[in-house]
Amino acid sequence: MYLKNNLDKLRKLKGLTQEEFANELKVSRQTVSAIENGKYNPSLDLAFEIALYFNKTIEEIFIYEKEENHEKK
């Protein structure tokens, strides 16, 4: 499973660095970076926290893709 996301765009619209956003979520900057770059899928709890922070639904932030679709790109 691969989750595309627009977290980077949303974070920048709020004027936050990865470090600042990580502090808001109580996670490491590396976790935020890994999520933004598609290298880490957040837990359901963290995905809900992110969605609530931006006042969006999870589906508005994270887009599910099957791995074979991701690999073809």
PQR file of N, CA, C, O and H, with PARSE charges and radii, in Angstrom:
ATOM      1  N   MET A   1       0.844  -1.180   0.000 -0.4000 1.5000
ATOM      2  CA  MET A   1       0.000   0.000   0.000 -0.0000 2.0000
ATOM      3  C   MET A   1       0.889   1.242   0.000  0.5500 1.7000
ATOM      4  O   MET A   1       1.895   1.307   0.707 -0.5500 1.4000
ATOM      5  N   TYR A   2       0.503   2.201  -0.789 -0.4000 1.5000
ATOM      6  CA  TYR A   2       1.216   3.473  -0.872 -0.0000 2.0000
ATOM      7  C   TYR A   2       0.209   4.592  -0.689  0.5500 1.7000
ATOM      8  O   TYR A   2      -0.843   4.607  -1.328 -0.5500 1.4000
ATOM      9  H   TYR A   2      -0.314   2.148  -1.363  0.4000 1.0000
ATOM     10  N   LEU A   3       0.539   5.527   0.187 -0.4000 1.5000
ATOM     11  CA  LEU A   3      -0.331   6.680   0.395 -0.0000 2.0000
ATOM     12  C   LEU A   3       0.337   7.925  -0.154  0.5500 1.7000
ATOM     13  O   LEU A   3       1.357   8.382   0.362 -0.5500 1.4000
ATOM     14  H   LEU A   3       1.394   5.515   0.706  0.4000 1.0000
ATOM     15  N   LYS A   4      -0.260   8.471  -1.216 -0.4000 1.5000
ATOM     16  CA  LYS A   4       0.184   9.785  -1.677 -0.0000 2.0000
ATOM     17  C   LYS A   4      -0.415  10.789  -0.708  0.5500 1.7000
ATOM     18  O   LYS A   4      -1.421  10.505  -0.057 -0.5500 1.4000
ATOM     19  H   LYS A   4      -1.089   8.100  -1.635  0.4000 1.0000
ATOM     20  N   ASN A   5       0.196  11.961  -0.607 -0.4000 1.5000
ATOM     21  CA  ASN A   5      -0.391  12.966   0.269 -0.0000 2.0000
ATOM     22  C   ASN A   5       0.001  14.364  -0.187  0.5500 1.7000
ATOM     23  O   ASN A   5       0.950  14.548  -0.949 -0.5500 1.4000
ATOM     24  H   ASN A   5       1.013  12.192  -1.136  0.4000 1.0000
ATOM     25  N   ASN A   6      -0.743  15.328   0.293 -0.4000 1.5000
ATOM     26  CA  ASN A   6      -0.432  16.726   0.005 -0.0000 2.0000
ATOM     27  C   ASN A   6      -0.041  17.462   1.287  0.5500 1.7000
ATOM     28  O   ASN A   6      -0.280  18.661   1.436 -0.5500 1.4000
ATOM     29  H   ASN A   6      -1.514  15.178   0.912  0.4000 1.0000
ATOM     30  N   LEU A   7       0.559  16.719   2.198 -0.4000 1.5000
ATOM     31  CA  LEU A   7       0.948  17.265   3.492 -0.0000 2.0000
ATOM     32  C   LEU A   7       1.953  18.403   3.363  0.5500 1.7000
ATOM     33  O   LEU A   7       1.847  19.408   4.066 -0.5500 1.4000
ATOM     34  H   LEU A   7       0.754  15.745   2.078  0.4000 1.0000
ATOM     35  N   ASP A   8       2.909  18.252   2.485 -0.4000 1.5000
ATOM     36  CA  ASP A   8       3.925  19.279   2.264 -0.0000 2.0000
ATOM     37  C   ASP A   8       3.272  20.615   1.881  0.5500 1.7000
ATOM     38  O   ASP A   8       3.617  21.666   2.419 -0.5500 1.4000
ATOM     39  H   ASP A   8       2.995  17.435   1.914  0.4000 1.0000
ATOM     40  N   LYS A   9       2.333  20.549   0.952 -0.4000 1.5000
ATOM     41  CA  LYS A   9       1.633  21.745   0.487 -0.0000 2.0000
ATOM     42  C   LYS A   9       0.819  22.384   1.621  0.5500 1.7000
ATOM     43  O   LYS A   9       0.872  23.597   1.822 -0.5500 1.4000
ATOM     44  H   LYS A   9       2.053  19.694   0.514  0.4000 1.0000
ATOM     45  N   LEU A  10       0.068  21.559   2.357 -0.4000 1.5000
ATOM     46  CA  LEU A  10      -0.748  22.075   3.458 -0.0000 2.0000
ATOM     47  C   LEU A  10       0.119  22.704   4.551  0.5500 1.7000
ATOM     48  O   LEU A  10      -0.209  23.764   5.085 -0.5500 1.4000
ATOM     49  H   LEU A  10       0.025  20.573   2.193  0.4000 1.0000
ATOM     50  N   ARG A  11       1.215  22.044   4.869 -0.4000 1.5000
ATOM     51  CA  ARG A  11       2.121  22.547   5.903 -0.0000 2.0000
ATOM     52  C   ARG A  11       2.694  23.898   5.502  0.5500 1.7000
ATOM     53  O   ARG A  11       2.744  24.823   6.313 -0.5500 1.4000
ATOM     54  H   ARG A  11       1.481  21.183   4.435  0.4000 1.0000
ATOM     55  N   LYS A  12       3.122  24.008   4.255 -0.4000 1.5000
ATOM     56  CA  LYS A  12       3.707  25.262   3.772 -0.0000 2.0000
ATOM     57  C   LYS A  12       2.670  26.385   3.706  0.5500 1.7000
ATOM     58  O   LYS A  12       3.000  27.547   3.945 -0.5500 1.4000
ATOM     59  H   LYS A  12       3.081  23.256   3.597  0.4000 1.0000
ATOM     60  N   LEU A  13       1.415  26.045   3.384 -0.4000 1.5000
ATOM     61  CA  LEU A  13       0.356  27.052   3.374 -0.0000 2.0000
ATOM     62  C   LEU A  13       0.139  27.652   4.765  0.5500 1.7000
ATOM     63  O   LEU A  13      -0.244  28.814   4.900 -0.5500 1.4000
ATOM     64  H   LEU A  13       1.147  25.101   3.191  0.4000 1.0000
ATOM     65  N   LYS A  14       0.389  26.846   5.788 -0.4000 1.5000
ATOM     66  CA  LYS A  14       0.280  27.334   7.172 -0.0000 2.0000
ATOM     67  C   LYS A  14       1.547  28.054   7.617  0.5500 1.7000
ATOM     68  O   LYS A  14       1.602  28.602   8.718 -0.5500 1.4000
ATOM     69  H   LYS A  14       0.700  25.902   5.679  0.4000 1.0000
ATOM     70  N   GLY A  15       2.578  28.050   6.750 -0.4000 1.5000
ATOM     71  CA  GLY A  15       3.828  28.724   7.092 -0.0000 2.0000
ATOM     72  C   GLY A  15       4.665  27.993   8.122  0.5500 1.7000
ATOM     73  O   GLY A  15       5.430  28.611   8.863 -0.5500 1.4000
ATOM     74  H   GLY A  15       2.534  27.605   5.856  0.4000 1.0000
ATOM     75  N   LEU A  16       4.522  26.672   8.170 -0.4000 1.5000
ATOM     76  CA  LEU A  16       5.241  25.872   9.157 -0.0000 2.0000
ATOM     77  C   LEU A  16       6.427  25.147   8.538  0.5500 1.7000
ATOM     78  O   LEU A  16       6.353  24.677   7.403 -0.5500 1.4000
ATOM     79  H   LEU A  16       3.901  26.169   7.569  0.4000 1.0000
ATOM     80  N   THR A  17       7.512  25.059   9.284 -0.4000 1.5000
ATOM     81  CA  THR A  17       8.624  24.200   8.892 -0.0000 2.0000
ATOM     82  C   THR A  17       8.266  22.777   9.305  0.5500 1.7000
ATOM     83  O   THR A  17       7.319  22.565  10.062 -0.5500 1.4000
ATOM     84  H   THR A  17       7.572  25.441  10.206  0.4000 1.0000
ATOM     85  N   GLN A  18       9.015  21.817   8.814 -0.4000 1.5000
ATOM     86  CA  GLN A  18       8.796  20.436   9.242 -0.0000 2.0000
ATOM     87  C   GLN A  18       8.978  20.317  10.748  0.5500 1.7000
ATOM     88  O   GLN A  18       8.216  19.614  11.412 -0.5500 1.4000
ATOM     89  H   GLN A  18       9.785  21.989   8.199  0.4000 1.0000
ATOM     90  N   GLU A  19       9.969  20.990  11.286 -0.4000 1.5000
ATOM     91  CA  GLU A  19      10.246  20.947  12.727 -0.0000 2.0000
ATOM     92  C   GLU A  19       9.067  21.503  13.535  0.5500 1.7000
ATOM     93  O   GLU A  19       8.652  20.903  14.526 -0.5500 1.4000
ATOM     94  H   GLU A  19      10.588  21.561  10.747  0.4000 1.0000
ATOM     95  N   GLU A  20       8.539  22.641  13.109 -0.4000 1.5000
ATOM     96  CA  GLU A  20       7.406  23.249  13.814 -0.0000 2.0000
ATOM     97  C   GLU A  20       6.171  22.345  13.758  0.5500 1.7000
ATOM     98  O   GLU A  20       5.474  22.168  14.757 -0.5500 1.4000
ATOM     99  H   GLU A  20       8.876  23.128  12.303  0.4000 1.0000
ATOM    100  N   PHE A  21       5.914  21.781  12.588 -0.4000 1.5000
ATOM    101  CA  PHE A  21       4.771  20.897  12.439 -0.0000 2.0000
ATOM    102  C   PHE A  21       4.955  19.638  13.281  0.5500 1.7000
ATOM    103  O   PHE A  21       4.012  19.171  13.920 -0.5500 1.4000
ATOM    104  H   PHE A  21       6.480  21.925  11.777  0.4000 1.0000
ATOM    105  N   ALA A  22       6.153  19.097  13.282 -0.4000 1.5000
ATOM    106  CA  ALA A  22       6.452  17.917  14.097 -0.0000 2.0000
ATOM    107  C   ALA A  22       6.199  18.205  15.579  0.5500 1.7000
ATOM    108  O   ALA A  22       5.643  17.369  16.291 -0.5500 1.4000
ATOM    109  H   ALA A  22       6.920  19.476  12.764  0.4000 1.0000
ATOM    110  N   ASN A  23       6.601  19.370  16.031 -0.4000 1.5000
ATOM    111  CA  ASN A  23       6.369  19.738  17.428 -0.0000 2.0000
ATOM    112  C   ASN A  23       4.879  19.804  17.741  0.5500 1.7000
ATOM    113  O   ASN A  23       4.452  19.386  18.817 -0.5500 1.4000
ATOM    114  H   ASN A  23       7.052  20.049  15.452  0.4000 1.0000
ATOM    115  N   GLU A  24       4.085  20.327  16.808 -0.4000 1.5000
ATOM    116  CA  GLU A  24       2.629  20.385  16.992 -0.0000 2.0000
ATOM    117  C   GLU A  24       2.035  18.981  17.147  0.5500 1.7000
ATOM    118  O   GLU A  24       1.118  18.763  17.937 -0.5500 1.4000
ATOM    119  H   GLU A  24       4.432  20.667  15.934  0.4000 1.0000
ATOM    120  N   LEU A  25       2.582  18.033  16.371 -0.4000 1.5000
ATOM    121  CA  LEU A  25       2.062  16.661  16.382 -0.0000 2.0000
ATOM    122  C   LEU A  25       2.720  15.781  17.438  0.5500 1.7000
ATOM    123  O   LEU A  25       2.286  14.654  17.681 -0.5500 1.4000
ATOM    124  H   LEU A  25       3.328  18.210  15.728  0.4000 1.0000
ATOM    125  N   LYS A  26       3.779  16.310  18.067 -0.4000 1.5000
ATOM    126  CA  LYS A  26       4.555  15.540  19.054 -0.0000 2.0000
ATOM    127  C   LYS A  26       5.210  14.307  18.424  0.5500 1.7000
ATOM    128  O   LYS A  26       5.210  13.217  18.996 -0.5500 1.4000
ATOM    129  H   LYS A  26       4.132  17.225  17.870  0.4000 1.0000
ATOM    130  N   VAL A  27       5.770  14.519  17.220 -0.4000 1.5000
ATOM    131  CA  VAL A  27       6.553  13.493  16.532 -0.0000 2.0000
ATOM    132  C   VAL A  27       7.879  14.134  16.115  0.5500 1.7000
ATOM    133  O   VAL A  27       8.072  15.335  16.302 -0.5500 1.4000
ATOM    134  H   VAL A  27       5.770  15.405  16.756  0.4000 1.0000
ATOM    135  N   SER A  28       8.776  13.351  15.563 -0.4000 1.5000
ATOM    136  CA  SER A  28      10.061  13.902  15.127 -0.0000 2.0000
ATOM    137  C   SER A  28       9.932  14.574  13.754  0.5500 1.7000
ATOM    138  O   SER A  28       9.004  14.295  12.995 -0.5500 1.4000
ATOM    139  H   SER A  28       8.619  12.375  15.411  0.4000 1.0000
ATOM    140  N   ARG A  29      10.875  15.454  13.457 -0.4000 1.5000
ATOM    141  CA  ARG A  29      10.934  16.071  12.135 -0.0000 2.0000
ATOM    142  C   ARG A  29      11.124  14.999  11.072  0.5500 1.7000
ATOM    143  O   ARG A  29      10.582  15.105   9.971 -0.5500 1.4000
ATOM    144  H   ARG A  29      11.629  15.680  14.074  0.4000 1.0000
ATOM    145  N   GLN A  30      11.895  13.966  11.404 -0.4000 1.5000
ATOM    146  CA  GLN A  30      12.149  12.880  10.463 -0.0000 2.0000
ATOM    147  C   GLN A  30      10.861  12.147  10.107  0.5500 1.7000
ATOM    148  O   GLN A  30      10.697  11.700   8.972 -0.5500 1.4000
ATOM    149  H   GLN A  30      12.335  13.880  12.298  0.4000 1.0000
ATOM    150  N   THR A  31       9.941  12.019  11.073 -0.4000 1.5000
ATOM    151  CA  THR A  31       8.660  11.377  10.806 -0.0000 2.0000
ATOM    152  C   THR A  31       7.854  12.207   9.815  0.5500 1.7000
ATOM    153  O   THR A  31       7.286  11.663   8.868 -0.5500 1.4000
ATOM    154  H   THR A  31      10.075  12.382  11.995  0.4000 1.0000
ATOM    155  N   VAL A  32       7.801  13.512  10.024 -0.4000 1.5000
ATOM    156  CA  VAL A  32       7.080  14.396   9.100 -0.0000 2.0000
ATOM    157  C   VAL A  32       7.697  14.294   7.712  0.5500 1.7000
ATOM    158  O   VAL A  32       6.974  14.174   6.723 -0.5500 1.4000
ATOM    159  H   VAL A  32       8.263  13.954  10.793  0.4000 1.0000
ATOM    160  N   SER A  33       9.011  14.341   7.625 -0.4000 1.5000
ATOM    161  CA  SER A  33       9.698  14.243   6.344 -0.0000 2.0000
ATOM    162  C   SER A  33       9.381  12.922   5.642  0.5500 1.7000
ATOM    163  O   SER A  33       9.106  12.900   4.443 -0.5500 1.4000
ATOM    164  H   SER A  33       9.598  14.439   8.428  0.4000 1.0000
ATOM    165  N   ALA A  34       9.420  11.831   6.391 -0.4000 1.5000
ATOM    166  CA  ALA A  34       9.162  10.509   5.809 -0.0000 2.0000
ATOM    167  C   ALA A  34       7.726  10.398   5.302  0.5500 1.7000
ATOM    168  O   ALA A  34       7.487   9.806   4.249 -0.5500 1.4000
ATOM    169  H   ALA A  34       9.643  11.849   7.366  0.4000 1.0000
ATOM    170  N   ILE A  35       6.771  10.961   6.040 -0.4000 1.5000
ATOM    171  CA  ILE A  35       5.375  10.937   5.592 -0.0000 2.0000
ATOM    172  C   ILE A  35       5.235  11.762   4.311  0.5500 1.7000
ATOM    173  O   ILE A  35       4.640  11.306   3.335 -0.5500 1.4000
ATOM    174  H   ILE A  35       6.965  11.442   6.895  0.4000 1.0000
ATOM    175  N   GLU A  36       5.784  12.972   4.321 -0.4000 1.5000
ATOM    176  CA  GLU A  36       5.680  13.843   3.148 -0.0000 2.0000
ATOM    177  C   GLU A  36       6.293  13.217   1.906  0.5500 1.7000
ATOM    178  O   GLU A  36       5.809  13.432   0.795 -0.5500 1.4000
ATOM    179  H   GLU A  36       6.267  13.342   5.114  0.4000 1.0000
ATOM    180  N   ASN A  37       7.355  12.445   2.090 -0.4000 1.5000
ATOM    181  CA  ASN A  37       8.052  11.836   0.957 -0.0000 2.0000
ATOM    182  C   ASN A  37       7.544  10.440   0.609  0.5500 1.7000
ATOM    183  O   ASN A  37       8.115   9.772  -0.253 -0.5500 1.4000
ATOM    184  H   ASN A  37       7.749  12.270   2.993  0.4000 1.0000
ATOM    185  N   GLY A  38       6.480   9.996   1.268 -0.4000 1.5000
ATOM    186  CA  GLY A  38       5.892   8.696   0.957 -0.0000 2.0000
ATOM    187  C   GLY A  38       6.717   7.516   1.406  0.5500 1.7000
ATOM    188  O   GLY A  38       6.519   6.402   0.922 -0.5500 1.4000
ATOM    189  H   GLY A  38       6.016  10.539   1.968  0.4000 1.0000
ATOM    190  N   LYS A  39       7.643   7.739   2.328 -0.4000 1.5000
ATOM    191  CA  LYS A  39       8.494   6.655   2.815 -0.0000 2.0000
ATOM    192  C   LYS A  39       7.936   6.002   4.079  0.5500 1.7000
ATOM    193  O   LYS A  39       8.437   4.972   4.530 -0.5500 1.4000
ATOM    194  H   LYS A  39       7.804   8.645   2.722  0.4000 1.0000
ATOM    195  N   TYR A  40       6.893   6.614   4.645 -0.4000 1.5000
ATOM    196  CA  TYR A  40       6.301   6.109   5.879 -0.0000 2.0000
ATOM    197  C   TYR A  40       4.815   6.403   5.859  0.5500 1.7000
ATOM    198  O   TYR A  40       4.402   7.534   5.602 -0.5500 1.4000
ATOM    199  H   TYR A  40       6.486   7.451   4.278  0.4000 1.0000
ATOM    200  N   ASN A  41       4.009   5.385   6.130 -0.4000 1.5000
ATOM    201  CA  ASN A  41       2.563   5.569   6.256 -0.0000 2.0000
ATOM    202  C   ASN A  41       2.244   5.794   7.727  0.5500 1.7000
ATOM    203  O   ASN A  41       2.601   4.969   8.567 -0.5500 1.4000
ATOM    204  H   ASN A  41       4.345   4.466   6.339  0.4000 1.0000
ATOM    205  N   PRO A  42       1.582   6.889   8.050 -0.5600 1.5000
ATOM    206  CA  PRO A  42       1.295   7.167   9.454  0.2800 2.0000
ATOM    207  C   PRO A  42       0.280   6.183  10.023  0.5500 1.7000
ATOM    208  O   PRO A  42      -0.509   5.587   9.290 -0.5500 1.4000
ATOM    209  N   SER A  43       0.316   6.026  11.340 -0.4000 1.5000
ATOM    210  CA  SER A  43      -0.716   5.230  12.007 -0.0000 2.0000
ATOM    211  C   SER A  43      -2.057   5.923  11.799  0.5500 1.7000
ATOM    212  O   SER A  43      -2.109   7.097  11.432 -0.5500 1.4000
ATOM    213  H   SER A  43       0.957   6.511  11.936  0.4000 1.0000
ATOM    214  N   LEU A  44      -3.113   5.204  12.030 -0.4000 1.5000
ATOM    215  CA  LEU A  44      -4.444   5.787  11.894 -0.0000 2.0000
ATOM    216  C   LEU A  44      -4.618   6.949  12.868  0.5500 1.7000
ATOM    217  O   LEU A  44      -5.199   7.976  12.516 -0.5500 1.4000
ATOM    218  H   LEU A  44      -3.071   4.251  12.328  0.4000 1.0000
ATOM    219  N   ASP A  45      -4.116   6.790  14.091 -0.4000 1.5000
ATOM    220  CA  ASP A  45      -4.196   7.869  15.080 -0.0000 2.0000
ATOM    221  C   ASP A  45      -3.497   9.129  14.582  0.5500 1.7000
ATOM    222  O   ASP A  45      -4.039  10.229  14.684 -0.5500 1.4000
ATOM    223  H   ASP A  45      -3.644   5.956  14.378  0.4000 1.0000
ATOM    224  N   LEU A  46      -2.292   8.963  14.042 -0.4000 1.5000
ATOM    225  CA  LEU A  46      -1.543  10.114  13.555 -0.0000 2.0000
ATOM    226  C   LEU A  46      -2.215  10.733  12.335  0.5500 1.7000
ATOM    227  O   LEU A  46      -2.247  11.956  12.196 -0.5500 1.4000
ATOM    228  H   LEU A  46      -1.851   8.069  13.959  0.4000 1.0000
ATOM    229  N   ALA A  47      -2.748   9.904  11.460 -0.4000 1.5000
ATOM    230  CA  ALA A  47      -3.462  10.423  10.283 -0.0000 2.0000
ATOM    231  C   ALA A  47      -4.659  11.267  10.719  0.5500 1.7000
ATOM    232  O   ALA A  47      -4.920  12.320  10.137 -0.5500 1.4000
ATOM    233  H   ALA A  47      -2.722   8.910  11.572  0.4000 1.0000
ATOM    234  N   PHE A  48      -5.390  10.808  11.746 -0.4000 1.5000
ATOM    235  CA  PHE A  48      -6.517  11.590  12.268 -0.0000 2.0000
ATOM    236  C   PHE A  48      -6.037  12.901  12.877  0.5500 1.7000
ATOM    237  O   PHE A  48      -6.660  13.943  12.677 -0.5500 1.4000
ATOM    238  H   PHE A  48      -5.178   9.953  12.218  0.4000 1.0000
ATOM    239  N   GLU A  49      -4.931  12.855  13.621 -0.4000 1.5000
ATOM    240  CA  GLU A  49      -4.382  14.085  14.213 -0.0000 2.0000
ATOM    241  C   GLU A  49      -4.013  15.096  13.131  0.5500 1.7000
ATOM    242  O   GLU A  49      -4.302  16.285  13.258 -0.5500 1.4000
ATOM    243  H   GLU A  49      -4.425  12.008  13.783  0.4000 1.0000
ATOM    244  N   ILE A  50      -3.380  14.619  12.079 -0.4000 1.5000
ATOM    245  CA  ILE A  50      -2.995  15.497  10.967 -0.0000 2.0000
ATOM    246  C   ILE A  50      -4.236  16.094  10.312  0.5500 1.7000
ATOM    247  O   ILE A  50      -4.280  17.295  10.043 -0.5500 1.4000
ATOM    248  H   ILE A  50      -3.145  13.653  11.976  0.4000 1.0000
ATOM    249  N   ALA A  51      -5.240  15.265  10.055 -0.4000 1.5000
ATOM    250  CA  ALA A  51      -6.475  15.744   9.430 -0.0000 2.0000
ATOM    251  C   ALA A  51      -7.166  16.779  10.314  0.5500 1.7000
ATOM    252  O   ALA A  51      -7.628  17.806   9.816 -0.5500 1.4000
ATOM    253  H   ALA A  51      -5.204  14.289  10.274  0.4000 1.0000
ATOM    254  N   LEU A  52      -7.241  16.524  11.595 -0.4000 1.5000
ATOM    255  CA  LEU A  52      -7.860  17.480  12.519 -0.0000 2.0000
ATOM    256  C   LEU A  52      -7.088  18.788  12.566  0.5500 1.7000
ATOM    257  O   LEU A  52      -7.686  19.862  12.628 -0.5500 1.4000
ATOM    258  H   LEU A  52      -6.867  15.689  11.999  0.4000 1.0000
ATOM    259  N   TYR A  53      -5.768  18.704  12.536 -0.4000 1.5000
ATOM    260  CA  TYR A  53      -4.935  19.904  12.579 -0.0000 2.0000
ATOM    261  C   TYR A  53      -5.264  20.835  11.408  0.5500 1.7000
ATOM    262  O   TYR A  53      -5.338  22.052  11.574 -0.5500 1.4000
ATOM    263  H   TYR A  53      -5.282  17.832  12.485  0.4000 1.0000
ATOM    264  N   PHE A  54      -5.457  20.253  10.236 -0.4000 1.5000
ATOM    265  CA  PHE A  54      -5.740  21.045   9.038 -0.0000 2.0000
ATOM    266  C   PHE A  54      -7.232  21.227   8.780  0.5500 1.7000
ATOM    267  O   PHE A  54      -7.628  21.846   7.792 -0.5500 1.4000
ATOM    268  H   PHE A  54      -5.396  19.264  10.101  0.4000 1.0000
ATOM    269  N   ASN A  55      -8.062  20.680   9.679 -0.4000 1.5000
ATOM    270  CA  ASN A  55      -9.516  20.758   9.521 -0.0000 2.0000
ATOM    271  C   ASN A  55      -9.959  20.156   8.184  0.5500 1.7000
ATOM    272  O   ASN A  55     -10.774  20.728   7.461 -0.5500 1.4000
ATOM    273  H   ASN A  55      -7.740  20.178  10.482  0.4000 1.0000
ATOM    274  N   LYS A  56      -9.403  19.003   7.885 -0.4000 1.5000
ATOM    275  CA  LYS A  56      -9.697  18.273   6.645 -0.0000 2.0000
ATOM    276  C   LYS A  56     -10.041  16.834   7.006  0.5500 1.7000
ATOM    277  O   LYS A  56      -9.820  16.398   8.136 -0.5500 1.4000
ATOM    278  H   LYS A  56      -8.740  18.538   8.472  0.4000 1.0000
ATOM    279  N   THR A  57     -10.580  16.106   6.044 -0.4000 1.5000
ATOM    280  CA  THR A  57     -10.779  14.674   6.248 -0.0000 2.0000
ATOM    281  C   THR A  57      -9.471  13.959   5.897  0.5500 1.7000
ATOM    282  O   THR A  57      -8.615  14.504   5.200 -0.5500 1.4000
ATOM    283  H   THR A  57     -10.760  16.460   5.126  0.4000 1.0000
ATOM    284  N   ILE A  58      -9.339  12.753   6.384 -0.4000 1.5000
ATOM    285  CA  ILE A  58      -8.158  11.957   6.041 -0.0000 2.0000
ATOM    286  C   ILE A  58      -8.059  11.799   4.527  0.5500 1.7000
ATOM    287  O   ILE A  58      -6.968  11.862   3.960 -0.5500 1.4000
ATOM    288  H   ILE A  58     -10.034  12.309   6.950  0.4000 1.0000
ATOM    289  N   GLU A  59      -9.201  11.593   3.877 -0.4000 1.5000
ATOM    290  CA  GLU A  59      -9.218  11.380   2.431 -0.0000 2.0000
ATOM    291  C   GLU A  59      -8.772  12.620   1.650  0.5500 1.7000
ATOM    292  O   GLU A  59      -8.299  12.499   0.520 -0.5500 1.4000
ATOM    293  H   GLU A  59     -10.087  11.542   4.337  0.4000 1.0000
ATOM    294  N   GLU A  60      -8.916  13.793   2.233 -0.4000 1.5000
ATOM    295  CA  GLU A  60      -8.461  15.014   1.569 -0.0000 2.0000
ATOM    296  C   GLU A  60      -6.936  15.173   1.640  0.5500 1.7000
ATOM    297  O   GLU A  60      -6.348  15.927   0.865 -0.5500 1.4000
ATOM    298  H   GLU A  60      -9.300  13.891   3.151  0.4000 1.0000
ATOM    299  N   ILE A  61      -6.314  14.468   2.561 -0.4000 1.5000
ATOM    300  CA  ILE A  61      -4.865  14.586   2.746 -0.0000 2.0000
ATOM    301  C   ILE A  61      -4.121  13.378   2.188  0.5500 1.7000
ATOM    302  O   ILE A  61      -3.085  13.522   1.539 -0.5500 1.4000
ATOM    303  H   ILE A  61      -6.792  13.855   3.191  0.4000 1.0000
ATOM    304  N   PHE A  62      -4.658  12.186   2.445 -0.4000 1.5000
ATOM    305  CA  PHE A  62      -3.990  10.949   2.039 -0.0000 2.0000
ATOM    306  C   PHE A  62      -4.786  10.252   0.950  0.5500 1.7000
ATOM    307  O   PHE A  62      -5.990  10.037   1.088 -0.5500 1.4000
ATOM    308  H   PHE A  62      -5.500  12.069   2.973  0.4000 1.0000
ATOM    309  N   ILE A  63      -4.101   9.899  -0.140 -0.4000 1.5000
ATOM    310  CA  ILE A  63      -4.733   9.236  -1.275 -0.0000 2.0000
ATOM    311  C   ILE A  63      -4.105   7.854  -1.437  0.5500 1.7000
ATOM    312  O   ILE A  63      -2.902   7.720  -1.659 -0.5500 1.4000
ATOM    313  H   ILE A  63      -3.123  10.073  -0.252  0.4000 1.0000
ATOM    314  N   TYR A  64      -4.943   6.839  -1.322 -0.4000 1.5000
ATOM    315  CA  TYR A  64      -4.466   5.460  -1.417 -0.0000 2.0000
ATOM    316  C   TYR A  64      -4.137   5.102  -2.859  0.5500 1.7000
ATOM    317  O   TYR A  64      -4.902   5.404  -3.775 -0.5500 1.4000
ATOM    318  H   TYR A  64      -5.920   6.947  -1.142  0.4000 1.0000
ATOM    319  N   GLU A  65      -3.001   4.462  -3.050 -0.4000 1.5000
ATOM    320  CA  GLU A  65      -2.617   3.903  -4.348 -0.0000 2.0000
ATOM    321  C   GLU A  65      -2.107   2.505  -4.140  0.5500 1.7000
ATOM    322  O   GLU A  65      -1.392   2.225  -3.178 -0.5500 1.4000
ATOM    323  H   GLU A  65      -2.380   4.216  -2.306  0.4000 1.0000
ATOM    324  N   LYS A  66      -2.482   1.619  -5.055 -0.4000 1.5000
ATOM    325  CA  LYS A  66      -1.905   0.283  -5.002 -0.0000 2.0000
ATOM    326  C   LYS A  66      -0.435   0.393  -5.365  0.5500 1.7000
ATOM    327  O   LYS A  66      -0.049   1.259  -6.151 -0.5500 1.4000
ATOM    328  H   LYS A  66      -3.063   1.846  -5.837  0.4000 1.0000
ATOM    329  N   GLU A  67       0.372  -0.464  -4.806 -0.4000 1.5000
ATOM    330  CA  GLU A  67       1.818  -0.404  -5.020 -0.0000 2.0000
ATOM    331  C   GLU A  67       2.194  -0.502  -6.490  0.5500 1.7000
ATOM    332  O   GLU A  67       3.118   0.180  -6.933 -0.5500 1.4000
ATOM    333  H   GLU A  67       0.058  -1.167  -4.167  0.4000 1.0000
ATOM    334  N   GLU A  68       1.486  -1.351  -7.270 -0.4000 1.5000
ATOM    335  CA  GLU A  68       1.869  -1.486  -8.675 -0.0000 2.0000
ATOM    336  C   GLU A  68       1.668  -0.178  -9.430  0.5500 1.7000
ATOM    337  O   GLU A  68       2.427   0.116 -10.353 -0.5500 1.4000
ATOM    338  H   GLU A  68       0.735  -1.905  -6.910  0.4000 1.0000
ATOM    339  N   ASN A  69       0.651   0.622  -9.057 -0.4000 1.5000
ATOM    340  CA  ASN A  69       0.460   1.928  -9.691 -0.0000 2.0000
ATOM    341  C   ASN A  69       1.595   2.869  -9.337  0.5500 1.7000
ATOM    342  O   ASN A  69       2.062   3.638 -10.177 -0.5500 1.4000
ATOM    343  H   ASN A  69       0.034   0.383  -8.307  0.4000 1.0000
ATOM    344  N   HIS A  70       2.033   2.806  -8.102 -0.4000 1.5000
ATOM    345  CA  HIS A  70       3.128   3.660  -7.645 -0.0000 2.0000
ATOM    346  C   HIS A  70       4.436   3.307  -8.351  0.5500 1.7000
ATOM    347  O   HIS A  70       5.201   4.195  -8.728 -0.5500 1.4000
ATOM    348  H   HIS A  70       1.654   2.182  -7.419  0.4000 1.0000
ATOM    349  N   GLU A  71       4.688   2.017  -8.529 -0.4000 1.5000
ATOM    350  CA  GLU A  71       5.934   1.573  -9.139 -0.0000 2.0000
ATOM    351  C   GLU A  71       6.021   1.902 -10.616  0.5500 1.7000
ATOM    352  O   GLU A  71       7.124   2.037 -11.146 -0.5500 1.4000
ATOM    353  H   GLU A  71       4.066   1.297  -8.223  0.4000 1.0000
ATOM    354  N   LYS A  72       4.891   2.035 -11.299 -0.4000 1.5000
ATOM    355  CA  LYS A  72       4.888   2.320 -12.736 -0.0000 2.0000
ATOM    356  C   LYS A  72       5.288   3.752 -13.041  0.5500 1.7000
ATOM    357  O   LYS A  72       5.674   4.060 -14.168 -0.5500 1.4000
ATOM    358  H   LYS A  72       3.995   1.926 -10.869  0.4000 1.0000
ATOM    359  N   LYS A  73       5.202   4.626 -12.058 -0.4000 1.5000
ATOM    360  CA  LYS A  73       5.472   6.047 -12.296 -0.0000 2.0000
ATOM    361  C   LYS A  73       6.943   6.338 -12.344  0.5500 1.7000
ATOM    362  O   LYS A  73       7.339   7.488 -12.536 -0.5500 1.4000
ATOM    363  H   LYS A  73       4.888   4.375 -11.142  0.4000 1.0000
TER
END
